[in-house]
């Protein structure tokens, strides 16, 4: 889950801001999403992203 690529890194007023985990930097970054498609590497907040992905690192 946390190693999946962000499906889009664009930001737009029409998009929801979510956070994805980047395994190469061990950080969460914002990106714009629509309510359909994509993968599970998206979280509502940076805190949720960091907590989930860092707890589940192998």
PyMOL Python script that loads the backbone (N, CA, C, O; Angstrom):
from pymol import cmd

cmd.read_pdbstr("""\
ATOM      1  N   UNK A   1       0.828  -1.194   0.000  1.00  0.00           N
ATOM      2  CA  UNK A   1       0.000   0.000   0.000  1.00  0.00           C
ATOM      3  C   UNK A   1       0.868   1.252   0.000  1.00  0.00           C
ATOM      4  O   UNK A   1       0.697   2.110  -0.866  1.00  0.00           O
ATOM      5  N   UNK A   2       1.773   1.378   0.924  1.00  0.00           N
ATOM      6  CA  UNK A   2       2.554   2.607   1.050  1.00  0.00           C
ATOM      7  C   UNK A   2       3.614   2.749  -0.028  1.00  0.00           C
ATOM      8  O   UNK A   2       4.178   3.832  -0.190  1.00  0.00           O
ATOM      9  N   UNK A   3       3.901   1.680  -0.771  1.00  0.00           N
ATOM     10  CA  UNK A   3       4.889   1.763  -1.844  1.00  0.00           C
ATOM     11  C   UNK A   3       4.250   2.046  -3.197  1.00  0.00           C
ATOM     12  O   UNK A   3       4.964   2.177  -4.191  1.00  0.00           O
ATOM     13  N   UNK A   4       2.914   2.146  -3.263  1.00  0.00           N
ATOM     14  CA  UNK A   4       2.242   2.465  -4.517  1.00  0.00           C
ATOM     15  C   UNK A   4       2.519   3.921  -4.884  1.00  0.00           C
ATOM     16  O   UNK A   4       2.633   4.781  -4.010  1.00  0.00           O
ATOM     17  N   UNK A   5       2.625   4.186  -6.181  1.00  0.00           N
ATOM     18  CA  UNK A   5       2.862   5.542  -6.666  1.00  0.00           C
ATOM     19  C   UNK A   5       1.629   6.404  -6.462  1.00  0.00           C
ATOM     20  O   UNK A   5       0.503   5.907  -6.421  1.00  0.00           O
ATOM     21  N   UNK A   6       1.859   7.690  -6.338  1.00  0.00           N
ATOM     22  CA  UNK A   6       0.724   8.621  -6.332  1.00  0.00           C
ATOM     23  C   UNK A   6       0.133   8.608  -7.728  1.00  0.00           C
ATOM     24  O   UNK A   6       0.877   8.587  -8.709  1.00  0.00           O
ATOM     25  N   UNK A   7      -1.181   8.620  -7.841  1.00  0.00           N
ATOM     26  CA  UNK A   7      -1.809   8.577  -9.156  1.00  0.00           C
ATOM     27  C   UNK A   7      -1.798   9.938  -9.833  1.00  0.00           C
ATOM     28  O   UNK A   7      -1.963  10.020 -11.050  1.00  0.00           O
ATOM     29  N   UNK A   8      -1.608  10.999  -9.075  1.00  0.00           N
ATOM     30  CA  UNK A   8      -1.518  12.351  -9.618  1.00  0.00           C
ATOM     31  C   UNK A   8      -0.848  13.220  -8.575  1.00  0.00           C
ATOM     32  O   UNK A   8      -1.103  13.072  -7.380  1.00  0.00           O
ATOM     33  N   UNK A   9       0.010  14.127  -9.019  1.00  0.00           N
ATOM     34  CA  UNK A   9       0.622  15.056  -8.072  1.00  0.00           C
ATOM     35  C   UNK A   9       0.178  16.485  -8.358  1.00  0.00           C
ATOM     36  O   UNK A   9       0.744  17.434  -7.815  1.00  0.00           O
ATOM     37  N   UNK A  10      -0.828  16.641  -9.205  1.00  0.00           N
ATOM     38  CA  UNK A  10      -1.341  17.967  -9.537  1.00  0.00           C
ATOM     39  C   UNK A  10      -2.235  18.488  -8.418  1.00  0.00           C
ATOM     40  O   UNK A  10      -2.896  17.715  -7.725  1.00  0.00           O
ATOM     41  N   UNK A  11      -2.247  19.795  -8.254  1.00  0.00           N
ATOM     42  CA  UNK A  11      -3.163  20.418  -7.309  1.00  0.00           C
ATOM     43  C   UNK A  11      -4.116  21.309  -8.090  1.00  0.00           C
ATOM     44  O   UNK A  11      -3.692  22.007  -9.012  1.00  0.00           O
ATOM     45  N   UNK A  12      -5.385  21.297  -7.740  1.00  0.00           N
ATOM     46  CA  UNK A  12      -6.413  22.073  -8.419  1.00  0.00           C
ATOM     47  C   UNK A  12      -7.527  22.360  -7.422  1.00  0.00           C
ATOM     48  O   UNK A  12      -7.769  21.556  -6.522  1.00  0.00           O
ATOM     49  N   UNK A  13      -8.208  23.489  -7.564  1.00  0.00           N
ATOM     50  CA  UNK A  13      -9.317  23.787  -6.646  1.00  0.00           C
ATOM     51  C   UNK A  13     -10.435  22.755  -6.717  1.00  0.00           C
ATOM     52  O   UNK A  13     -11.177  22.592  -5.748  1.00  0.00           O
ATOM     53  N   UNK A  14     -10.574  22.053  -7.841  1.00  0.00           N
ATOM     54  CA  UNK A  14     -11.631  21.058  -8.002  1.00  0.00           C
ATOM     55  C   UNK A  14     -11.271  19.707  -7.392  1.00  0.00           C
ATOM     56  O   UNK A  14     -12.122  18.822  -7.304  1.00  0.00           O
ATOM     57  N   UNK A  15     -10.042  19.544  -6.978  1.00  0.00           N
ATOM     58  CA  UNK A  15      -9.586  18.261  -6.456  1.00  0.00           C
ATOM     59  C   UNK A  15      -9.520  18.290  -4.931  1.00  0.00           C
ATOM     60  O   UNK A  15      -9.341  19.344  -4.322  1.00  0.00           O
ATOM     61  N   UNK A  16      -9.666  17.119  -4.333  1.00  0.00           N
ATOM     62  CA  UNK A  16      -9.480  16.973  -2.893  1.00  0.00           C
ATOM     63  C   UNK A  16      -7.993  16.807  -2.624  1.00  0.00           C
ATOM     64  O   UNK A  16      -7.302  16.134  -3.389  1.00  0.00           O
ATOM     65  N   UNK A  17      -7.493  17.399  -1.570  1.00  0.00           N
ATOM     66  CA  UNK A  17      -6.091  17.226  -1.205  1.00  0.00           C
ATOM     67  C   UNK A  17      -5.980  16.014  -0.294  1.00  0.00           C
ATOM     68  O   UNK A  17      -6.636  15.934   0.745  1.00  0.00           O
ATOM     69  N   UNK A  18      -5.153  15.091  -0.695  1.00  0.00           N
ATOM     70  CA  UNK A  18      -4.851  13.890   0.077  1.00  0.00           C
ATOM     71  C   UNK A  18      -3.333  13.772   0.165  1.00  0.00           C
ATOM     72  O   UNK A  18      -2.609  14.554  -0.451  1.00  0.00           O
ATOM     73  N   UNK A  19      -2.855  12.803   0.925  1.00  0.00           N
ATOM     74  CA  UNK A  19      -1.421  12.613   1.128  1.00  0.00           C
ATOM     75  C   UNK A  19      -1.023  11.205   0.734  1.00  0.00           C
ATOM     76  O   UNK A  19      -1.745  10.246   1.007  1.00  0.00           O
ATOM     77  N   UNK A  20       0.137  11.084   0.086  1.00  0.00           N
ATOM     78  CA  UNK A  20       0.676   9.771  -0.277  1.00  0.00           C
ATOM     79  C   UNK A  20       2.049   9.608   0.348  1.00  0.00           C
ATOM     80  O   UNK A  20       2.746  10.589   0.606  1.00  0.00           O
ATOM     81  N   UNK A  21       2.432   8.361   0.590  1.00  0.00           N
ATOM     82  CA  UNK A  21       3.722   8.053   1.200  1.00  0.00           C
ATOM     83  C   UNK A  21       4.730   7.732   0.113  1.00  0.00           C
ATOM     84  O   UNK A  21       4.473   6.890  -0.748  1.00  0.00           O
ATOM     85  N   UNK A  22       5.880   8.402   0.147  1.00  0.00           N
ATOM     86  CA  UNK A  22       6.971   8.167  -0.799  1.00  0.00           C
ATOM     87  C   UNK A  22       8.034   7.333  -0.086  1.00  0.00           C
ATOM     88  O   UNK A  22       8.681   7.808   0.847  1.00  0.00           O
ATOM     89  N   UNK A  23       8.212   6.081  -0.532  1.00  0.00           N
ATOM     90  CA  UNK A  23       9.142   5.178   0.157  1.00  0.00           C
ATOM     91  C   UNK A  23      10.594   5.611   0.011  1.00  0.00           C
ATOM     92  O   UNK A  23      11.418   5.264   0.857  1.00  0.00           O
ATOM     93  N   UNK A  24      10.935   6.363  -1.042  1.00  0.00           N
ATOM     94  CA  UNK A  24      12.329   6.767  -1.223  1.00  0.00           C
ATOM     95  C   UNK A  24      12.747   7.864  -0.245  1.00  0.00           C
ATOM     96  O   UNK A  24      13.919   7.949   0.122  1.00  0.00           O
ATOM     97  N   UNK A  25      11.804   8.700   0.177  1.00  0.00           N
ATOM     98  CA  UNK A  25      12.131   9.775   1.115  1.00  0.00           C
ATOM     99  C   UNK A  25      11.585   9.527   2.517  1.00  0.00           C
ATOM    100  O   UNK A  25      11.904  10.263   3.450  1.00  0.00           O
ATOM    101  N   UNK A  26      10.757   8.486   2.665  1.00  0.00           N
ATOM    102  CA  UNK A  26      10.132   8.159   3.949  1.00  0.00           C
ATOM    103  C   UNK A  26       9.277   9.322   4.458  1.00  0.00           C
ATOM    104  O   UNK A  26       9.211   9.580   5.660  1.00  0.00           O
ATOM    105  N   UNK A  27       8.620  10.021   3.519  1.00  0.00           N
ATOM    106  CA  UNK A  27       7.796  11.182   3.854  1.00  0.00           C
ATOM    107  C   UNK A  27       6.446  11.099   3.154  1.00  0.00           C
ATOM    108  O   UNK A  27       6.286  10.366   2.178  1.00  0.00           O
ATOM    109  N   UNK A  28       5.483  11.851   3.659  1.00  0.00           N
ATOM    110  CA  UNK A  28       4.163  11.966   3.037  1.00  0.00           C
ATOM    111  C   UNK A  28       4.053  13.325   2.358  1.00  0.00           C
ATOM    112  O   UNK A  28       4.498  14.339   2.896  1.00  0.00           O
ATOM    113  N   UNK A  29       3.453  13.332   1.165  1.00  0.00           N
ATOM    114  CA  UNK A  29       3.321  14.547   0.373  1.00  0.00           C
ATOM    115  C   UNK A  29       1.878  14.735  -0.072  1.00  0.00           C
ATOM    116  O   UNK A  29       1.166  13.755  -0.287  1.00  0.00           O
ATOM    117  N   UNK A  30       1.433  16.000  -0.214  1.00  0.00           N
ATOM    118  CA  UNK A  30       0.071  16.262  -0.676  1.00  0.00           C
ATOM    119  C   UNK A  30      -0.051  16.079  -2.185  1.00  0.00           C
ATOM    120  O   UNK A  30       0.908  16.281  -2.929  1.00  0.00           O
ATOM    121  N   UNK A  31      -1.236  15.696  -2.618  1.00  0.00           N
ATOM    122  CA  UNK A  31      -1.556  15.645  -4.044  1.00  0.00           C
ATOM    123  C   UNK A  31      -3.058  15.759  -4.209  1.00  0.00           C
ATOM    124  O   UNK A  31      -3.813  15.481  -3.277  1.00  0.00           O
ATOM    125  N   UNK A  32      -3.494  16.167  -5.391  1.00  0.00           N
ATOM    126  CA  UNK A  32      -4.916  16.338  -5.666  1.00  0.00           C
ATOM    127  C   UNK A  32      -5.525  15.066  -6.223  1.00  0.00           C
ATOM    128  O   UNK A  32      -4.923  14.408  -7.072  1.00  0.00           O
ATOM    129  N   UNK A  33      -6.718  14.711  -5.752  1.00  0.00           N
ATOM    130  CA  UNK A  33      -7.424  13.520  -6.234  1.00  0.00           C
ATOM    131  C   UNK A  33      -8.882  13.854  -6.500  1.00  0.00           C
ATOM    132  O   UNK A  33      -9.430  14.823  -5.974  1.00  0.00           O
ATOM    133  N   UNK A  34      -9.493  13.020  -7.336  1.00  0.00           N
ATOM    134  CA  UNK A  34     -10.933  13.062  -7.513  1.00  0.00           C
ATOM    135  C   UNK A  34     -11.484  11.893  -6.722  1.00  0.00           C
ATOM    136  O   UNK A  34     -10.711  11.091  -6.197  1.00  0.00           O
ATOM    137  N   UNK A  35     -12.782  11.775  -6.621  1.00  0.00           N
ATOM    138  CA  UNK A  35     -13.383  10.723  -5.801  1.00  0.00           C
ATOM    139  C   UNK A  35     -13.482   9.377  -6.492  1.00  0.00           C
ATOM    140  O   UNK A  35     -14.226   8.514  -6.027  1.00  0.00           O
ATOM    141  N   UNK A  36     -12.764   9.164  -7.580  1.00  0.00           N
ATOM    142  CA  UNK A  36     -12.834   7.869  -8.254  1.00  0.00           C
ATOM    143  C   UNK A  36     -11.444   7.468  -8.728  1.00  0.00           C
ATOM    144  O   UNK A  36     -10.582   8.320  -8.947  1.00  0.00           O
ATOM    145  N   UNK A  37     -11.235   6.170  -8.883  1.00  0.00           N
ATOM    146  CA  UNK A  37      -9.954   5.671  -9.370  1.00  0.00           C
ATOM    147  C   UNK A  37      -8.855   5.791  -8.336  1.00  0.00           C
ATOM    148  O   UNK A  37      -9.118   6.023  -7.156  1.00  0.00           O
ATOM    149  N   UNK A  38      -7.628   5.631  -8.786  1.00  0.00           N
ATOM    150  CA  UNK A  38      -6.477   5.736  -7.906  1.00  0.00           C
ATOM    151  C   UNK A  38      -6.178   4.433  -7.187  1.00  0.00           C
ATOM    152  O   UNK A  38      -6.735   3.386  -7.520  1.00  0.00           O
ATOM    153  N   UNK A  39      -5.305   4.502  -6.209  1.00  0.00           N
ATOM    154  CA  UNK A  39      -4.960   3.322  -5.424  1.00  0.00           C
ATOM    155  C   UNK A  39      -5.107   3.649  -3.940  1.00  0.00           C
ATOM    156  O   UNK A  39      -5.586   4.725  -3.582  1.00  0.00           O
ATOM    157  N   UNK A  40      -4.705   2.740  -3.098  1.00  0.00           N
ATOM    158  CA  UNK A  40      -4.927   2.911  -1.656  1.00  0.00           C
ATOM    159  C   UNK A  40      -3.883   3.771  -0.959  1.00  0.00           C
ATOM    160  O   UNK A  40      -4.026   4.068   0.226  1.00  0.00           O
ATOM    161  N   UNK A  41      -2.829   4.177  -1.674  1.00  0.00           N
ATOM    162  CA  UNK A  41      -1.806   5.022  -1.061  1.00  0.00           C
ATOM    163  C   UNK A  41      -2.291   6.473  -1.078  1.00  0.00           C
ATOM    164  O   UNK A  41      -1.710   7.330  -1.743  1.00  0.00           O
ATOM    165  N   UNK A  42      -3.350   6.722  -0.342  1.00  0.00           N
ATOM    166  CA  UNK A  42      -3.860   8.080  -0.161  1.00  0.00           C
ATOM    167  C   UNK A  42      -4.538   8.170   1.198  1.00  0.00           C
ATOM    168  O   UNK A  42      -5.314   7.300   1.595  1.00  0.00           O
ATOM    169  N   UNK A  43      -4.222   9.234   1.883  1.00  0.00           N
ATOM    170  CA  UNK A  43      -4.692   9.432   3.247  1.00  0.00           C
ATOM    171  C   UNK A  43      -5.264  10.831   3.378  1.00  0.00           C
ATOM    172  O   UNK A  43      -4.843  11.745   2.670  1.00  0.00           O
ATOM    173  N   UNK A  44      -6.221  11.004   4.278  1.00  0.00           N
ATOM    174  CA  UNK A  44      -6.883  12.301   4.457  1.00  0.00           C
ATOM    175  C   UNK A  44      -5.982  13.344   5.099  1.00  0.00           C
ATOM    176  O   UNK A  44      -6.182  14.542   4.899  1.00  0.00           O
ATOM    177  N   UNK A  45      -4.990  12.902   5.869  1.00  0.00           N
ATOM    178  CA  UNK A  45      -4.094  13.865   6.512  1.00  0.00           C
ATOM    179  C   UNK A  45      -2.660  13.348   6.475  1.00  0.00           C
ATOM    180  O   UNK A  45      -2.419  12.149   6.334  1.00  0.00           O
ATOM    181  N   UNK A  46      -1.720  14.270   6.603  1.00  0.00           N
ATOM    182  CA  UNK A  46      -0.302  13.896   6.646  1.00  0.00           C
ATOM    183  C   UNK A  46      -0.040  13.003   7.865  1.00  0.00           C
ATOM    184  O   UNK A  46       0.738  12.052   7.788  1.00  0.00           O
ATOM    185  N   UNK A  47      -0.695  13.317   8.990  1.00  0.00           N
ATOM    186  CA  UNK A  47      -0.523  12.521  10.202  1.00  0.00           C
ATOM    187  C   UNK A  47      -0.989  11.086   9.996  1.00  0.00           C
ATOM    188  O   UNK A  47      -0.291  10.149  10.381  1.00  0.00           O
ATOM    189  N   UNK A  48      -2.169  10.901   9.388  1.00  0.00           N
ATOM    190  CA  UNK A  48      -2.659   9.546   9.103  1.00  0.00           C
ATOM    191  C   UNK A  48      -1.680   8.792   8.214  1.00  0.00           C
ATOM    192  O   UNK A  48      -1.392   7.619   8.452  1.00  0.00           O
ATOM    193  N   UNK A  49      -1.176   9.462   7.198  1.00  0.00           N
ATOM    194  CA  UNK A  49      -0.231   8.854   6.259  1.00  0.00           C
ATOM    195  C   UNK A  49       1.037   8.405   6.981  1.00  0.00           C
ATOM    196  O   UNK A  49       1.455   7.255   6.850  1.00  0.00           O
ATOM    197  N   UNK A  50       1.641   9.305   7.736  1.00  0.00           N
ATOM    198  CA  UNK A  50       2.888   8.983   8.422  1.00  0.00           C
ATOM    199  C   UNK A  50       2.694   7.899   9.471  1.00  0.00           C
ATOM    200  O   UNK A  50       3.520   6.994   9.589  1.00  0.00           O
ATOM    201  N   UNK A  51       1.621   7.983  10.225  1.00  0.00           N
ATOM    202  CA  UNK A  51       1.361   6.984  11.262  1.00  0.00           C
ATOM    203  C   UNK A  51       1.177   5.605  10.653  1.00  0.00           C
ATOM    204  O   UNK A  51       1.809   4.646  11.097  1.00  0.00           O
ATOM    205  N   UNK A  52       0.323   5.490   9.645  1.00  0.00           N
ATOM    206  CA  UNK A  52       0.045   4.197   9.032  1.00  0.00           C
ATOM    207  C   UNK A  52       1.282   3.618   8.355  1.00  0.00           C
ATOM    208  O   UNK A  52       1.628   2.460   8.585  1.00  0.00           O
ATOM    209  N   UNK A  53       1.944   4.404   7.532  1.00  0.00           N
ATOM    210  CA  UNK A  53       3.052   3.874   6.734  1.00  0.00           C
ATOM    211  C   UNK A  53       4.298   3.595   7.561  1.00  0.00           C
ATOM    212  O   UNK A  53       5.010   2.628   7.290  1.00  0.00           O
ATOM    213  N   UNK A  54       4.568   4.399   8.538  1.00  0.00           N
ATOM    214  CA  UNK A  54       5.748   4.145   9.372  1.00  0.00           C
ATOM    215  C   UNK A  54       5.525   2.968  10.309  1.00  0.00           C
ATOM    216  O   UNK A  54       6.479   2.260  10.632  1.00  0.00           O
ATOM    217  N   UNK A  55       4.297   2.738  10.754  1.00  0.00           N
ATOM    218  CA  UNK A  55       4.005   1.572  11.593  1.00  0.00           C
ATOM    219  C   UNK A  55       4.052   0.278  10.794  1.00  0.00           C
ATOM    220  O   UNK A  55       4.293  -0.790  11.356  1.00  0.00           O
ATOM    221  N   UNK A  56       3.823   0.366   9.484  1.00  0.00           N
ATOM    222  CA  UNK A  56       3.761  -0.823   8.640  1.00  0.00           C
ATOM    223  C   UNK A  56       5.007  -1.030   7.795  1.00  0.00           C
ATOM    224  O   UNK A  56       4.991  -1.842   6.871  1.00  0.00           O
ATOM    225  N   UNK A  57       6.091  -0.311   8.092  1.00  0.00           N
ATOM    226  CA  UNK A  57       7.347  -0.512   7.360  1.00  0.00           C
ATOM    227  C   UNK A  57       7.921  -1.874   7.706  1.00  0.00           C
ATOM    228  O   UNK A  57       7.800  -2.364   8.828  1.00  0.00           O
ATOM    229  N   UNK A  58       8.545  -2.461   6.708  1.00  0.00           N
ATOM    230  CA  UNK A  58       9.172  -3.778   6.940  1.00  0.00           C
ATOM    231  C   UNK A  58      10.642  -3.616   7.208  1.00  0.00           C
ATOM    232  O   UNK A  58      11.342  -4.604   7.426  1.00  0.00           O
TER     233      UNK A  58
END
""", "prot")
cmd.dss("prot")
cmd.show_as("cartoon", "prot")
cmd.util.cbc("prot")
cmd.orient("prot")
